Amino acid sequence: MKNTIKVERARHDMTQADLAEKISVSRQTIHAIEKGKFVPSTVLALKIARFFELKVEEIFTLEEGD
Amino acid sequence: MKIQILPHIFKKIGLVLFFISFINPYMIGFMQRLLGFPLNREWSTPIWLKALELVSLSGILFYFLSKEKIEDELIYNLRMEAMSTAFIIGLGVLWLVQILTINGESTMGISGLFYFYMILFLIIYHYKKRNFSL
């Protein structure tokens, strides 16, 4: 699954640590999601989307093979 | 089910208790042999060894019941993965020990199995955590 968290972070001029603090997770979690190493739960995906005021599908998209 | 109910500090306390009491009997024996001291009976009585074992097992319990600094779903997943991997490897090792000692008695007791599981879990968990941080 691909995501545009890094792009959204850049748009909001935020660091991984800033975003992590806002949604109450560790910086490592944000890093792992951005790198595609970890697929977040629906709850966390919704939190991220709500924070950026976007729909979940606008941030997370399925890749071929998913 | 989340069973991490103790504060993060108990993770460190648990580790210290585990390693001190786990290493102690071996260290005492090793030092006595290395330095040629006569075997100090006081440190190797069954009650003393049992007490050390209890402290060590308490350390394991503290460690598994305490939270990380930031407890989130990544940590939860990593912990579960490390636990299941350690369990499967532990079973494999137990199977091997049983095969190798088929004619004799296995020397790996229940405590030994838990110590092995704990060390295996720690290695896998920290390796996975490190991998996700890079």
N, CA and C atoms of all chains as a GROMACS GRO file, in nm:
protein
  600
    1MET      N    1   0.084  -0.120   0.000
    1MET     CA    2   0.000   0.000   0.000
    1MET      C    3   0.088   0.125   0.000
    2LYS      N    4   0.056   0.214  -0.094
    2LYS     CA    5   0.133   0.340  -0.101
    2LYS      C    6   0.065   0.445  -0.015
    3ASN      N    7   0.138   0.546   0.022
    3ASN     CA    8   0.074   0.658   0.093
    3ASN      C    9   0.146   0.788   0.063
    4THR      N   10   0.075   0.898   0.088
    4THR     CA   11   0.131   1.029   0.057
    4THR      C   12   0.156   1.111   0.185
    5ILE      N   13   0.183   1.038   0.292
    5ILE     CA   14   0.202   1.108   0.421
    5ILE      C   15   0.320   1.206   0.414
    6LYS      N   16   0.427   1.160   0.349
    6LYS     CA   17   0.545   1.246   0.340
    6LYS      C   18   0.512   1.377   0.268
    7VAL      N   19   0.435   1.363   0.160
    7VAL     CA   20   0.396   1.481   0.081
    7VAL      C   21   0.309   1.574   0.166
    8GLU      N   22   0.212   1.512   0.234
    8GLU     CA   23   0.121   1.592   0.318
    8GLU      C   24   0.195   1.661   0.431
    9ARG      N   25   0.293   1.589   0.486
    9ARG     CA   26   0.375   1.648   0.593
    9ARG      C   27   0.448   1.770   0.540
   10ALA      N   28   0.503   1.754   0.421
   10ALA     CA   29   0.579   1.864   0.360
   10ALA      C   30   0.487   1.983   0.334
   11ARG      N   31   0.365   1.952   0.288
   11ARG     CA   32   0.267   2.058   0.261
   11ARG      C   33   0.232   2.136   0.388
   12HIS      N   34   0.228   2.063   0.499
   12HIS     CA   35   0.195   2.127   0.628
   12HIS      C   36   0.320   2.170   0.705
   13ASP      N   37   0.437   2.151   0.639
   13ASP     CA   38   0.564   2.187   0.700
   13ASP      C   39   0.581   2.124   0.839
   14MET      N   40   0.567   1.993   0.840
   14MET     CA   41   0.575   1.920   0.967
   14MET      C   42   0.685   1.815   0.962
   15THR      N   43   0.742   1.785   1.076
   15THR     CA   44   0.839   1.676   1.083
   15THR      C   45   0.763   1.548   1.122
   16GLN      N   46   0.834   1.437   1.110
   16GLN     CA   47   0.772   1.308   1.152
   16GLN      C   48   0.734   1.316   1.300
   17ALA      N   49   0.820   1.376   1.378
   17ALA     CA   50   0.795   1.386   1.523
   17ALA      C   51   0.670   1.470   1.552
   18ASP      N   52   0.653   1.579   1.475
   18ASP     CA   53   0.533   1.665   1.494
   18ASP      C   54   0.406   1.585   1.469
   19LEU      N   55   0.405   1.515   1.354
   19LEU     CA   56   0.285   1.438   1.319
   19LEU      C   57   0.260   1.327   1.422
   20ALA      N   58   0.370   1.261   1.461
   20ALA     CA   59   0.358   1.153   1.561
   20ALA      C   60   0.294   1.204   1.689
   21GLU      N   61   0.337   1.323   1.731
   21GLU     CA   62   0.283   1.381   1.855
   21GLU      C   63   0.133   1.412   1.840
   22LYS      N   64   0.096   1.463   1.722
   22LYS     CA   65  -0.044   1.502   1.699
   22LYS      C   66  -0.138   1.383   1.702
   23ILE      N   67  -0.089   1.267   1.653
   23ILE     CA   68  -0.180   1.152   1.650
   23ILE      C   69  -0.143   1.046   1.755
   24SER      N   70  -0.060   1.084   1.849
   24SER     CA   71  -0.024   0.999   1.964
   24SER      C   72   0.037   0.864   1.927
   25VAL      N   73   0.134   0.868   1.837
   25VAL     CA   74   0.213   0.748   1.808
   25VAL      C   75   0.361   0.787   1.815
   26SER      N   76   0.449   0.688   1.798
   26SER     CA   77   0.592   0.721   1.802
   26SER      C   78   0.639   0.769   1.664
   27ARG      N   79   0.753   0.837   1.664
   27ARG     CA   80   0.809   0.884   1.538
   27ARG      C   81   0.844   0.764   1.448
   28GLN      N   82   0.887   0.655   1.513
   28GLN     CA   83   0.922   0.533   1.439
   28GLN      C   84   0.801   0.479   1.361
   29THR      N   85   0.683   0.494   1.420
   29THR     CA   86   0.562   0.445   1.353
   29THR      C   87   0.536   0.524   1.225
   30ILE      N   88   0.549   0.656   1.234
   30ILE     CA   89   0.530   0.741   1.114
   30ILE      C   90   0.633   0.704   1.009
   31HIS      N   91   0.757   0.690   1.053
   31HIS     CA   92   0.866   0.654   0.962
   31HIS      C   93   0.835   0.521   0.893
   32ALA      N   94   0.792   0.421   0.972
   32ALA     CA   95   0.764   0.288   0.916
   32ALA      C   96   0.647   0.293   0.818
   33ILE      N   97   0.546   0.375   0.847
   33ILE     CA   98   0.431   0.386   0.755
   33ILE      C   99   0.475   0.453   0.625
   34GLU      N  100   0.550   0.562   0.639
   34GLU     CA  101   0.597   0.634   0.519
   34GLU      C  102   0.681   0.545   0.428
   35LYS      N  103   0.764   0.462   0.490
   35LYS     CA  104   0.852   0.374   0.412
   35LYS      C  105   0.778   0.252   0.359
   36GLY      N  106   0.653   0.234   0.400
   36GLY     CA  107   0.576   0.118   0.355
   36GLY      C  108   0.611  -0.010   0.429
   37LYS      N  109   0.684   0.004   0.540
   37LYS     CA  110   0.722  -0.115   0.617
   37LYS      C  111   0.608  -0.160   0.708
   38PHE      N  112   0.518  -0.068   0.738
   38PHE     CA  113   0.409  -0.100   0.830
   38PHE      C  114   0.278  -0.044   0.777
   39VAL      N  115   0.177  -0.130   0.773
   39VAL     CA  116   0.044  -0.087   0.727
   39VAL      C  117  -0.038  -0.054   0.851
   40PRO      N  118  -0.083   0.072   0.863
   40PRO     CA  119  -0.155   0.110   0.986
   40PRO      C  120  -0.295   0.048   0.991
   41SER      N  121  -0.350   0.046   1.111
   41SER     CA  122  -0.486  -0.003   1.128
   41SER      C  123  -0.583   0.100   1.069
   42THR      N  124  -0.708   0.062   1.055
   42THR     CA  125  -0.809   0.155   1.001
   42THR      C  126  -0.820   0.278   1.091
   43VAL      N  127  -0.814   0.254   1.222
   43VAL     CA  128  -0.827   0.366   1.316
   43VAL      C  129  -0.715   0.467   1.295
   44LEU      N  130  -0.592   0.415   1.285
   44LEU     CA  131  -0.479   0.506   1.268
   44LEU      C  132  -0.484   0.576   1.132
   45ALA      N  133  -0.524   0.502   1.029
   45ALA     CA  134  -0.536   0.561   0.894
   45ALA      C  135  -0.640   0.674   0.896
   46LEU      N  136  -0.751   0.650   0.966
   46LEU     CA  137  -0.855   0.754   0.976
   46LEU      C  138  -0.805   0.875   1.054
   47LYS      N  139  -0.728   0.849   1.159
   47LYS     CA  140  -0.673   0.961   1.238
   47LYS      C  141  -0.582   1.049   1.151
   48ILE      N  142  -0.497   0.980   1.072
   48ILE     CA  143  -0.403   1.054   0.986
   48ILE      C  144  -0.482   1.135   0.883
   49ALA      N  145  -0.580   1.069   0.822
   49ALA     CA  146  -0.661   1.138   0.719
   49ALA      C  147  -0.736   1.257   0.781
   50ARG      N  148  -0.792   1.236   0.897
   50ARG     CA  149  -0.867   1.344   0.963
   50ARG      C  150  -0.773   1.461   0.996
   51PHE      N  151  -0.652   1.426   1.039
   51PHE     CA  152  -0.558   1.532   1.073
   51PHE      C  153  -0.526   1.619   0.951
   52PHE      N  154  -0.509   1.556   0.835
   52PHE     CA  155  -0.476   1.632   0.714
   52PHE      C  156  -0.602   1.683   0.641
   53GLU      N  157  -0.718   1.657   0.699
   53GLU     CA  158  -0.848   1.696   0.642
   53GLU      C  159  -0.865   1.642   0.501
   54LEU      N  160  -0.834   1.514   0.488
   54LEU     CA  161  -0.848   1.445   0.359
   54LEU      C  162  -0.923   1.315   0.380
   55LYS      N  163  -0.964   1.252   0.268
   55LYS     CA  164  -1.024   1.120   0.279
   55LYS      C  165  -0.911   1.017   0.289
   56VAL      N  166  -0.939   0.903   0.350
   56VAL     CA  167  -0.836   0.799   0.366
   56VAL      C  168  -0.779   0.759   0.229
   57GLU      N  169  -0.870   0.745   0.129
   57GLU     CA  170  -0.825   0.702  -0.005
   57GLU      C  171  -0.734   0.806  -0.072
   58GLU      N  172  -0.741   0.928  -0.025
   58GLU     CA  173  -0.653   1.031  -0.084
   58GLU      C  174  -0.510   1.018  -0.030
   59ILE      N  175  -0.497   0.952   0.084
   59ILE     CA  176  -0.364   0.934   0.142
   59ILE      C  177  -0.311   0.792   0.117
   60PHE      N  178  -0.398   0.696   0.135
   60PHE     CA  179  -0.356   0.556   0.117
   60PHE      C  180  -0.418   0.497  -0.010
   61THR      N  181  -0.333   0.439  -0.094
   61THR     CA  182  -0.385   0.373  -0.214
   61THR      C  183  -0.325   0.234  -0.228
   62LEU      N  184  -0.408   0.144  -0.278
   62LEU     CA  185  -0.362   0.006  -0.295
   62LEU      C  186  -0.267  -0.003  -0.413
   63GLU      N  187  -0.171  -0.094  -0.401
   63GLU     CA  188  -0.078  -0.119  -0.511
   63GLU      C  189  -0.114  -0.252  -0.575
   64GLU      N  190  -0.058  -0.276  -0.692
   64GLU     CA  191  -0.083  -0.406  -0.755
   64GLU      C  192  -0.023  -0.514  -0.666
   65GLY      N  193  -0.099  -0.618  -0.644
   65GLY     CA  194  -0.049  -0.726  -0.558
   65GLY      C  195  -0.102  -0.717  -0.416
   66ASP      N  196  -0.164  -0.604  -0.380
   66ASP     CA  197  -0.221  -0.590  -0.246
   66ASP      C  198  -0.351  -0.669  -0.237
   67MET      N  199  -0.558  -0.835   2.305
   67MET     CA  200  -0.564  -0.801   2.448
   67MET      C  201  -0.433  -0.736   2.491
   68LYS      N  202  -0.445  -0.620   2.552
   68LYS     CA  203  -0.324  -0.552   2.596
   68LYS      C  204  -0.304  -0.577   2.745
   69ILE      N  205  -0.192  -0.640   2.777
   69ILE     CA  206  -0.169  -0.676   2.917
   69ILE      C  207  -0.058  -0.591   2.980
   70GLN      N  208  -0.011  -0.490   2.904
   70GLN     CA  209   0.097  -0.406   2.957
   70GLN      C  210   0.036  -0.303   3.051
   71ILE      N  211   0.041  -0.331   3.180
   71ILE     CA  212  -0.026  -0.246   3.278
   71ILE      C  213   0.071  -0.168   3.365
   72LEU      N  214   0.199  -0.209   3.364
   72LEU     CA  215   0.296  -0.140   3.449
   72LEU      C  216   0.363  -0.026   3.372
   73PRO      N  217   0.407   0.079   3.445
   73PRO     CA  218   0.477   0.189   3.377
   73PRO      C  219   0.609   0.143   3.313
   74HIS      N  220   0.660   0.225   3.222
   74HIS     CA  221   0.780   0.192   3.144
   74HIS      C  222   0.901   0.157   3.232
   75ILE      N  223   0.913   0.222   3.346
   75ILE     CA  224   1.029   0.202   3.433
   75ILE      C  225   1.043   0.055   3.474
   76PHE      N  226   0.931  -0.017   3.481
   76PHE     CA  227   0.936  -0.158   3.521
   76PHE      C  228   1.003  -0.245   3.416
   77LYS      N  229   1.010  -0.197   3.294
   77LYS     CA  230   1.079  -0.270   3.189
   77LYS      C  231   1.228  -0.279   3.225
   78LYS      N  232   1.282  -0.165   3.268
   78LYS     CA  233   1.424  -0.163   3.306
   78LYS      C  234   1.447  -0.243   3.433
   79ILE      N  235   1.356  -0.225   3.530
   79ILE     CA  236   1.369  -0.299   3.656
   79ILE      C  237   1.365  -0.450   3.626
   80GLY      N  238   1.272  -0.489   3.541
   80GLY     CA  239   1.257  -0.630   3.504
   80GLY      C  240   1.383  -0.685   3.440
   81LEU      N  241   1.441  -0.607   3.348
   81LEU     CA  242   1.562  -0.652   3.279
   81LEU      C  243   1.678  -0.668   3.376
   82VAL      N  244   1.693  -0.569   3.466
   82VAL     CA  245   1.803  -0.574   3.564
   82VAL      C  246   1.786  -0.697   3.654
   83LEU      N  247   1.664  -0.716   3.705
   83LEU     CA  248   1.638  -0.832   3.792
   83LEU      C  249   1.668  -0.962   3.718
   84PHE      N  250   1.622  -0.968   3.592
   84PHE     CA  251   1.640  -1.089   3.514
   84PHE      C  252   1.788  -1.120   3.494
   85PHE      N  253   1.864  -1.021   3.447
   85PHE     CA  254   2.004  -1.048   3.415
   85PHE      C  255   2.088  -1.073   3.540
   86ILE      N  256   2.064  -0.993   3.645
   86ILE     CA  257   2.144  -1.012   3.767
   86ILE      C  258   2.120  -1.153   3.823
   87SER      N  259   1.994  -1.190   3.837
   87SER     CA  260   1.967  -1.320   3.900
   87SER      C  261   1.993  -1.436   3.806
   88PHE      N  262   1.987  -1.410   3.676
   88PHE     CA  263   2.014  -1.516   3.578
   88PHE      C  264   2.163  -1.543   3.569
   89ILE      N  265   2.240  -1.435   3.568
   89ILE     CA  266   2.385  -1.449   3.549
   89ILE      C  267   2.454  -1.490   3.680
   90ASN      N  268   2.398  -1.445   3.792
   90ASN     CA  269   2.462  -1.465   3.922
   90ASN      C  270   2.516  -1.607   3.949
   91PRO      N  271   2.432  -1.712   3.941
   91PRO     CA  272   2.483  -1.845   3.973
   91PRO      C  273   2.596  -1.887   3.881
   92TYR      N  274   2.586  -1.851   3.753
   92TYR     CA  275   2.692  -1.886   3.658
   92TYR      C  276   2.818  -1.807   3.685
   93MET      N  277   2.799  -1.678   3.717
   93MET     CA  278   2.914  -1.591   3.745
   93MET      C  279   2.989  -1.639   3.870
   94ILE      N  280   2.912  -1.676   3.972
   94ILE     CA  281   2.974  -1.721   4.097
   94ILE      C  282   3.059  -1.845   4.069
   95GLY      N  283   2.999  -1.940   3.997
   95GLY     CA  284   3.070  -2.063   3.964
   95GLY      C  285   3.194  -2.036   3.880
   96PHE      N  286   3.179  -1.946   3.781
   96PHE     CA  287   3.288  -1.913   3.690
   96PHE      C  288   3.402  -1.844   3.766
   97MET      N  289   3.367  -1.745   3.848
   97MET     CA  290   3.468  -1.671   3.923
   97MET      C  291   3.542  -1.762   4.021
   98GLN      N  292   3.464  -1.852   4.084
   98GLN     CA  293   3.527  -1.942   4.180
   98GLN      C  294   3.627  -2.034   4.111
   99ARG      N  295   3.591  -2.079   3.992
   99ARG     CA  296   3.682  -2.167   3.918
   99ARG      C  297   3.803  -2.089   3.866
  100LEU      N  298   3.772  -1.968   3.813
  100LEU     CA  299   3.877  -1.886   3.753
  100LEU      C  300   3.980  -1.842   3.857
  101LEU      N  301   3.930  -1.794   3.971
  101LEU     CA  302   4.020  -1.741   4.072
  101LEU      C  303   4.066  -1.849   4.171
  102GLY      N  304   4.012  -1.968   4.154
  102GLY     CA  305   4.055  -2.079   4.238
  102GLY      C  306   4.004  -2.071   4.381
  103PHE      N  307   3.900  -1.990   4.405
  103PHE     CA  308   3.842  -1.984   4.540
  103PHE      C  309   3.771  -2.116   4.570
  104PRO      N  310   3.770  -2.154   4.695
  104PRO     CA  311   3.691  -2.273   4.727
  104PRO      C  312   3.543  -2.242   4.706
  105LEU      N  313   3.469  -2.342   4.670
  105LEU     CA  314   3.326  -2.323   4.643
  105LEU      C  315   3.255  -2.274   4.769
  106ASN      N  316   3.195  -2.157   4.756
  106ASN     CA  317   3.123  -2.101   4.869
  106ASN      C  318   2.984  -2.164   4.876
  107ARG      N  319   2.967  -2.248   4.974
  107ARG     CA  320   2.841  -2.325   4.985
  107ARG      C  321   2.719  -2.235   5.005
  108GLU      N  322   2.745  -2.121   5.073
  108GLU     CA  323   2.633  -2.032   5.105
  108GLU      C  324   2.560  -1.982   4.980
  109TRP      N  325   2.638  -1.964   4.872
  109TRP     CA  326   2.582  -1.908   4.749
  109TRP      C  327   2.523  -2.014   4.657
  110SER      N  328   2.541  -2.140   4.692
  110SER     CA  329   2.489  -2.241   4.602
  110SER      C  330   2.392  -2.338   4.672
  111THR      N  331   2.333  -2.290   4.781
  111THR     CA  332   2.232  -2.374   4.847
  111THR      C  333   2.105  -2.372   4.762
  112PRO      N  334   2.026  -2.479   4.769
  112PRO     CA  335   1.903  -2.483   4.688
  112PRO      C  336   1.811  -2.364   4.716
  113ILE      N  337   1.804  -2.319   4.843
  113ILE     CA  338   1.714  -2.207   4.875
  113ILE      C  339   1.761  -2.080   4.806
  114TRP      N  340   1.892  -2.055   4.810
  114TRP     CA  341   1.948  -1.936   4.747
  114TRP      C  342   1.925  -1.939   4.596
  115LEU      N  343   1.948  -2.057   4.536
  115LEU     CA  344   1.929  -2.070   4.392
  115LEU      C  345   1.782  -2.055   4.355
  116LYS      N  346   1.695  -2.108   4.440
  116LYS     CA  347   1.551  -2.097   4.418
  116LYS      C  348   1.509  -1.950   4.425
  117ALA      N  349   1.567  -1.879   4.524
  117ALA     CA  350   1.535  -1.736   4.540
  117ALA      C  351   1.577  -1.659   4.416
  118LEU      N  352   1.697  -1.691   4.366
  118LEU     CA  353   1.746  -1.623   4.245
  118LEU      C  354   1.655  -1.651   4.126
  119GLU      N  355   1.609  -1.775   4.119
  119GLU     CA  356   1.520  -1.815   4.010
  119GLU      C  357   1.388  -1.737   4.019
  120LEU      N  358   1.339  -1.722   4.141
  120LEU     CA  359   1.214  -1.647   4.160
  120LEU      C  360   1.230  -1.501   4.119
  121VAL      N  361   1.344  -1.442   4.158
  121VAL     CA  362   1.372  -1.302   4.122
  121VAL      C  363   1.381  -1.290   3.970
  122SER      N  364   1.448  -1.386   3.909
  122SER     CA  365   1.465  -1.384   3.765
  122SER      C  366   1.330  -1.395   3.693
  123LEU      N  367   1.246  -1.487   3.741
  123LEU     CA  368   1.114  -1.503   3.679
  123LEU      C  369   1.028  -1.378   3.702
  124SER      N  370   1.044  -1.313   3.820
  124SER     CA  371   0.971  -1.188   3.846
  124SER      C  372   1.016  -1.082   3.746
  125GLY      N  373   1.146  -1.082   3.717
  125GLY     CA  374   1.201  -0.987   3.619
  125GLY      C  375   1.135  -1.007   3.483
  126ILE      N  376   1.120  -1.133   3.442
  126ILE     CA  377   1.055  -1.163   3.313
  126ILE      C  378   0.911  -1.112   3.316
  127LEU      N  379   0.843  -1.138   3.427
  127LEU     CA  380   0.703  -1.096   3.441
  127LEU      C  381   0.691  -0.943   3.435
  128PHE      N  382   0.779  -0.874   3.507
  128PHE     CA  383   0.779  -0.726   3.506
  128PHE      C  384   0.799  -0.676   3.363
  129TYR      N  385   0.895  -0.739   3.294
  129TYR     CA  386   0.928  -0.693   3.159
  129TYR      C  387   0.807  -0.705   3.066
  130PHE      N  388   0.741  -0.821   3.071
  130PHE     CA  389   0.630  -0.844   2.980
  130PHE      C  390   0.504  -0.764   3.017
  131LEU      N  391   0.495  -0.724   3.143
  131LEU     CA  392   0.375  -0.651   3.186
  131LEU      C  393   0.391  -0.499   3.179
  132SER      N  394   0.510  -0.452   3.139
  132SER     CA  395   0.530  -0.307   3.139
  132SER      C  396   0.523  -0.248   2.999
  133LYS      N  397   0.484  -0.121   2.997
  133LYS     CA  398   0.463  -0.051   2.869
  133LYS      C  399   0.594   0.002   2.813
  134GLU      N  400   0.593   0.029   2.682
  134GLU     CA  401   0.704   0.101   2.618
  134GLU      C  402   0.685   0.249   2.648
  135LYS      N  403   0.785   0.330   2.615
  135LYS     CA  404   0.772   0.475   2.637
  135LYS      C  405   0.649   0.527   2.565
  136ILE      N  406   0.639   0.492   2.436
  136ILE     CA  407   0.517   0.526   2.362
  136ILE      C  408   0.457   0.394   2.315
  137GLU      N  409   0.342   0.364   2.369
  137GLU     CA  410   0.278   0.237   2.339
  137GLU      C  411   0.180   0.259   2.224
  138ASP      N  412   0.216   0.214   2.104
  138ASP     CA  413   0.124   0.229   1.991
  138ASP      C  414   0.111   0.098   1.915
  139GLU      N  415   0.038   0.101   1.802
  139GLU     CA  416   0.010  -0.026   1.734
  139GLU      C  417   0.132  -0.089   1.668
  140LEU      N  418   0.232  -0.008   1.631
  140LEU     CA  419   0.354  -0.066   1.575
  140LEU      C  420   0.424  -0.151   1.680
  141ILE      N  421   0.439  -0.093   1.800
  141ILE     CA  422   0.503  -0.164   1.910
  141ILE      C  423   0.426  -0.292   1.944
  142TYR      N  424   0.294  -0.279   1.947
  142TYR     CA  425   0.208  -0.393   1.978
  142TYR      C  426   0.230  -0.505   1.875
  143ASN      N  427   0.233  -0.468   1.746
  143ASN     CA  428   0.256  -0.567   1.640
  143ASN      C  429   0.393  -0.631   1.650
  144LEU      N  430   0.495  -0.546   1.674
  144LEU     CA  431   0.632  -0.598   1.684
  144LEU      C  432   0.643  -0.696   1.801
  145ARG      N  433   0.580  -0.659   1.912
  145ARG     CA  434   0.585  -0.745   2.031
  145ARG      C  435   0.521  -0.880   2.001
  146MET      N  436   0.404  -0.876   1.936
  146MET     CA  437   0.333  -1.001   1.904
  146MET      C  438   0.415  -1.086   1.806
  147GLU      N  439   0.474  -1.021   1.706
  147GLU     CA  440   0.556  -1.094   1.608
  147GLU      C  441   0.675  -1.160   1.676
  148ALA      N  442   0.742  -1.081   1.764
  148ALA     CA  443   0.860  -1.134   1.834
  148ALA      C  444   0.820  -1.249   1.925
  149MET      N  445   0.704  -1.236   1.991
  149MET     CA  446   0.659  -1.344   2.081
  149MET      C  447   0.632  -1.472   2.003
  150SER      N  448   0.563  -1.459   1.889
  150SER     CA  449   0.529  -1.581   1.815
  150SER      C  450   0.654  -1.642   1.752
  151THR      N  451   0.746  -1.557   1.702
  151THR     CA  452   0.870  -1.611   1.644
  151THR      C  453   0.952  -1.682   1.750
  152ALA      N  454   0.964  -1.618   1.868
  152ALA     CA  455   1.041  -1.678   1.977
  152ALA      C  456   0.976  -1.810   2.020
  153PHE      N  457   0.844  -1.813   2.021
  153PHE     CA  458   0.772  -1.935   2.062
  153PHE      C  459   0.802  -2.050   1.964
  154ILE      N  460   0.798  -2.019   1.834
  154ILE     CA  461   0.821  -2.123   1.734
  154ILE      C  462   0.967  -2.172   1.740
  155ILE      N  463   1.061  -2.077   1.751
  155ILE     CA  464   1.203  -2.117   1.761
  155ILE      C  465   1.223  -2.200   1.890
  156GLY      N  466   1.161  -2.153   2.000
  156GLY     CA  467   1.170  -2.225   2.128
  156GLY      C  468   1.120  -2.367   2.115
  157LEU      N  469   1.008  -2.384   2.045
  157LEU     CA  470   0.953  -2.519   2.025
  157LEU      C  471   1.050  -2.605   1.945
  158GLY      N  472   1.111  -2.542   1.842
  158GLY     CA  473   1.209  -2.613   1.759
  158GLY      C  474   1.328  -2.659   1.840
  159VAL      N  475   1.376  -2.568   1.926
  159VAL     CA  476   1.492  -2.602   2.011
  159VAL      C  477   1.454  -2.713   2.110
  160LEU      N  478   1.336  -2.703   2.167
  160LEU     CA  479   1.288  -2.805   2.262
  160LEU      C  480   1.281  -2.941   2.192
  161TRP      N  481   1.233  -2.938   2.070
  161TRP     CA  482   1.223  -3.061   1.989
  161TRP      C  483   1.362  -3.120   1.968
  162LEU      N  484   1.458  -3.032   1.934
  162LEU     CA  485   1.596  -3.076   1.911
  162LEU      C  486   1.656  -3.134   2.038
  163VAL      N  487   1.633  -3.064   2.151
  163VAL     CA  488   1.687  -3.111   2.280
  163VAL      C  489   1.632  -3.250   2.312
  164GLN      N  490   1.503  -3.268   2.286
  164GLN     CA  491   1.442  -3.398   2.313
  164GLN      C  492   1.503  -3.508   2.225
  165ILE      N  493   1.530  -3.472   2.098
  165ILE     CA  494   1.590  -3.571   2.007
  165ILE      C  495   1.732  -3.605   2.051
  166LEU      N  496   1.809  -3.498   2.086
  166LEU     CA  497   1.950  -3.519   2.124
  166LEU      C  498   1.964  -3.594   2.255
  167THR      N  499   1.864  -3.581   2.341
  167THR     CA  500   1.874  -3.647   2.473
  167THR      C  501   1.774  -3.763   2.481
  168ILE      N  502   1.753  -3.828   2.368
  168ILE     CA  503   1.649  -3.932   2.362
  168ILE      C  504   1.680  -4.050   2.455
  169ASN      N  505   1.811  -4.074   2.476
  169ASN     CA  506   1.847  -4.186   2.564
  169ASN      C  507   1.868  -4.143   2.709
  170GLY      N  508   1.882  -4.015   2.730
  170GLY     CA  509   1.906  -3.968   2.866
  170GLY      C  510   1.796  -3.873   2.908
  171GLU      N  511   1.824  -3.803   3.018
  171GLU     CA  512   1.724  -3.709   3.067
  171GLU      C  513   1.757  -3.569   3.018
  172SER      N  514   1.656  -3.496   2.972
  172SER     CA  515   1.678  -3.360   2.925
  172SER      C  516   1.714  -3.270   3.043
  173THR      N  517   1.813  -3.182   3.023
  173THR     CA  518   1.856  -3.096   3.133
  173THR      C  519   1.782  -2.963   3.131
  174MET      N  520   1.701  -2.941   3.029
  174MET     CA  521   1.632  -2.813   3.017
  174MET      C  522   1.499  -2.818   3.093
  175GLY      N  523   1.496  -2.752   3.208
  175GLY     CA  524   1.373  -2.751   3.287
  175GLY      C  525   1.278  -2.643   3.238
  176ILE      N  526   1.168  -2.626   3.312
  176ILE     CA  527   1.070  -2.524   3.273
  176ILE      C  528   1.132  -2.385   3.280
  177SER      N  529   1.207  -2.360   3.388
  177SER     CA  530   1.271  -2.228   3.403
  177SER      C  531   1.368  -2.203   3.289
  178GLY      N  532   1.445  -2.306   3.257
  178GLY     CA  533   1.543  -2.294   3.149
  178GLY      C  534   1.476  -2.257   3.018
  179LEU      N  535   1.361  -2.317   2.998
  179LEU     CA  536   1.285  -2.290   2.876
  179LEU      C  537   1.238  -2.144   2.874
  180PHE      N  538   1.194  -2.094   2.989
  180PHE     CA  539   1.148  -1.955   2.998
  180PHE      C  540   1.265  -1.857   2.980
  181TYR      N  541   1.381  -1.890   3.038
  181TYR     CA  542   1.498  -1.803   3.022
  181TYR      C  543   1.534  -1.795   2.875
  182PHE      N  544   1.535  -1.912   2.813
  182PHE     CA  545   1.570  -1.919   2.671
  182PHE      C  546   1.470  -1.838   2.588
  183TYR      N  547   1.343  -1.853   2.620
  183TYR     CA  548   1.237  -1.780   2.549
  183TYR      C  549   1.255  -1.630   2.567
  184MET      N  550   1.284  -1.590   2.690
  184MET     CA  551   1.301  -1.447   2.721
  184MET      C  552   1.417  -1.387   2.641
  185ILE      N  553   1.531  -1.458   2.641
  185ILE     CA  554   1.648  -1.406   2.570
  185ILE      C  555   1.621  -1.400   2.419
  186LEU      N  556   1.557  -1.505   2.370
  186LEU     CA  557   1.522  -1.510   2.228
  186LEU      C  558   1.427  -1.396   2.192
  187PHE      N  559   1.327  -1.375   2.276
  187PHE     CA  560   1.230  -1.268   2.254
  187PHE      C  561   1.300  -1.132   2.250
  188LEU      N  562   1.389  -1.110   2.348
  188LEU     CA  563   1.460  -0.980   2.356
  188LEU      C  564   1.540  -0.954   2.228
  189ILE      N  565   1.611  -1.059   2.182
  189ILE     CA  566   1.693  -1.042   2.062
  189ILE      C  567   1.604  -1.009   1.941
  190ILE      N  568   1.497  -1.088   1.922
  190ILE     CA  569   1.410  -1.069   1.805
  190ILE      C  570   1.339  -0.933   1.812
  191TYR      N  571   1.287  -0.901   1.929
  191TYR     CA  572   1.211  -0.776   1.948
  191TYR      C  573   1.298  -0.653   1.920
  192HIS      N  574   1.418  -0.653   1.978
  192HIS     CA  575   1.504  -0.536   1.959
  192HIS      C  576   1.558  -0.528   1.816
  193TYR      N  577   1.579  -0.643   1.756
  193TYR     CA  578   1.623  -0.645   1.616
  193TYR      C  579   1.513  -0.586   1.526
  194LYS      N  580   1.389  -0.629   1.549
  194LYS     CA  581   1.277  -0.579   1.469
  194LYS      C  582   1.256  -0.430   1.493
  195LYS      N  583   1.265  -0.388   1.619
  195LYS     CA  584   1.246  -0.246   1.652
  195LYS      C  585   1.350  -0.160   1.582
  196ARG      N  586   1.473  -0.208   1.585
  196ARG     CA  587   1.584  -0.137   1.521
  196ARG      C  588   1.561  -0.127   1.370
  197ASN      N  589   1.515  -0.237   1.313
  197ASN     CA  590   1.489  -0.242   1.169
  197ASN      C  591   1.384  -0.140   1.128
  198PHE      N  592   1.283  -0.122   1.212
  198PHE     CA  593   1.175  -0.028   1.181
  198PHE      C  594   1.216   0.117   1.203
  199SER      N  595   1.318   0.137   1.286
  199SER     CA  596   1.361   0.274   1.314
  199SER      C  597   1.453   0.329   1.206
  200LEU      N  598   1.515   0.237   1.132
  200LEU     CA  599   1.615   0.283   1.033
  200LEU      C  600   1.549   0.331   0.904
   0.00000   0.00000   0.00000
